[in-house]
Amino acid sequence: MSDMAAKLLETGDSCTSPADSGKPARRVRVPAYLKKIYWWAYVHPNAVRVFEREWLVNLILFGNYSALRDAALAEIGEQAPGLTLQVACVYGDLTPKLCNQIAEGSELHVVDVLPIQLQNLQRKLATDSGVSLIQRDSSALGFADGSYDRALLFFLLHEQPENVRRRTLSEVCRVVKPGGKIVIVDYHRPARWNLLRVPLMALLRWLEPYAGDLFGNALECYLPRDIQFSSVTKKTYFGGLYQKLVLTR
Ligand SMILES: C[S@@+](CC[C@H](N)C(=O)[O-])C[C@H]1O[C@@H](n2cnc3c(N)ncnc32)[C@H](O)[C@@H]1O
């Protein structure tokens, strides 16, 4: 990676990124669903203090954090060339590890709509990581078409209302160049025999009301209809509760 400090780019109107479309960035607003439903997990100043613990993230994922993180990282590859985009920050060490897989002279950009989450990520990265941290809404990225070689979305889509999830996927498909890869790790409808199926689905429907969409529908349902992918592969984990969907544009 290029030898720059992790840089938290300015938020709001003056926000720029090496992949910007050249159009002036719109003011980034915190979406209503985050403030209403996920205030306790991401927005409140105490959220980071409580949740930035790997054992807790692992507990929430029933001990599957490392396996899912490593499955995502394996898709990115050991020496990822060009520009890589991570859409939304994640508690735990996914991004520091991803950063180590970026080839010399190549770049990793991470977007999130919440400055508190970008600041938290900045603290987890080495000062010479060279990662660009950019405040953006995933549903209106504002980057130029085809500006990224690959993108990673780790447990973002189940948190978004359907219209936002569709726009996020449409934006990610737009900014990843033809031939580029989109790696998504998220919830999936568990197998009938999975003992967690009923209690977990009830709990998630209460705490994370949009997660039910991924139990009812295949993630592919939310992809833009006007894009043909050259390959779509899916693997499920932990009795079907989690999935990795890999799309090649
Ligand atoms: C990737 S998701 C869930 C990650 C996972 N639960 C974990 O362990 O952290 C959480 C992040 O998504 C971000 N986020 C949610 N909606 C967003 C949006 N529309 N645009 C950009 N970031 C968003 C939140 O601010 C938060 O930092």
The ligand as a Tripos MOL2 file, in Angstrom:
@<TRIPOS>MOLECULE
LIG
   27    29     1     0     0
SMALL
NO_CHARGES

@<TRIPOS>ATOM
      1 C1        -21.4060   -2.9650    8.5440 C.3       1 LIG1
      2 S1        -22.7470   -2.7240    9.5590 S.3       1 LIG1
      3 C2        -22.7140   -4.0770   10.6970 C.3       1 LIG1
      4 C3        -21.4160   -4.6290   11.0900 C.3       1 LIG1
      5 C4        -21.3980   -5.6780   12.1530 C.3       1 LIG1
      6 N1        -22.6460   -5.8390   12.8360 N.3       1 LIG1
      7 C5        -20.2880   -5.3700   13.1110 C.2       1 LIG1
      8 O1        -19.8400   -6.2440   13.7440 O.co2     1 LIG1
      9 O2        -19.8390   -4.2390   13.2110 O.co2     1 LIG1
     10 C6        -22.4330   -1.4090   10.6450 C.3       1 LIG1
     11 C7        -21.9830   -0.1320   10.0250 C.3       1 LIG1
     12 O3        -22.7920    0.2140    8.9200 O.3       1 LIG1
     13 C8        -22.8850    1.6230    8.8700 C.3       1 LIG1
     14 N2        -24.0160    1.9840    8.0190 N.ar      1 LIG1
     15 C9        -25.3070    1.6590    8.1640 C.ar      1 LIG1
     16 N3        -26.0600    2.2030    7.1930 N.ar      1 LIG1
     17 C10       -25.1940    2.8710    6.3790 C.ar      1 LIG1
     18 C11       -25.3480    3.6410    5.1870 C.ar      1 LIG1
     19 N4        -26.5640    3.8450    4.6420 N.pl3     1 LIG1
     20 N5        -24.2540    4.1610    4.6350 N.ar      1 LIG1
     21 C12       -23.0210    3.9640    5.1630 C.ar      1 LIG1
     22 N6        -22.8230    3.2720    6.3000 N.ar      1 LIG1
     23 C13       -23.8910    2.7240    6.9050 C.ar      1 LIG1
     24 C14       -23.0530    2.0070   10.3290 C.3       1 LIG1
     25 O4        -22.7530    3.3650   10.5530 O.3       1 LIG1
     26 C15       -22.0850    1.0550   10.9970 C.3       1 LIG1
     27 O5        -20.8130    1.6090   11.1620 O.3       1 LIG1
@<TRIPOS>BOND
     1     1     2 1
     2     2     3 1
     3     2    10 1
     4     3     4 1
     5     4     5 1
     6     5     6 1
     7     5     7 1
     8     7     8 2
     9     7     9 1
    10    10    11 1
    11    11    12 1
    12    11    26 1
    13    12    13 1
    14    13    14 1
    15    13    24 1
    16    14    15 ar
    17    14    23 ar
    18    15    16 ar
    19    16    17 ar
    20    17    18 ar
    21    17    23 ar
    22    18    19 1
    23    18    20 ar
    24    20    21 ar
    25    21    22 ar
    26    22    23 ar
    27    24    25 1
    28    24    26 1
    29    26    27 1
@<TRIPOS>SUBSTRUCTURE
     1 LIG1         1 GROUP 0 **** ****
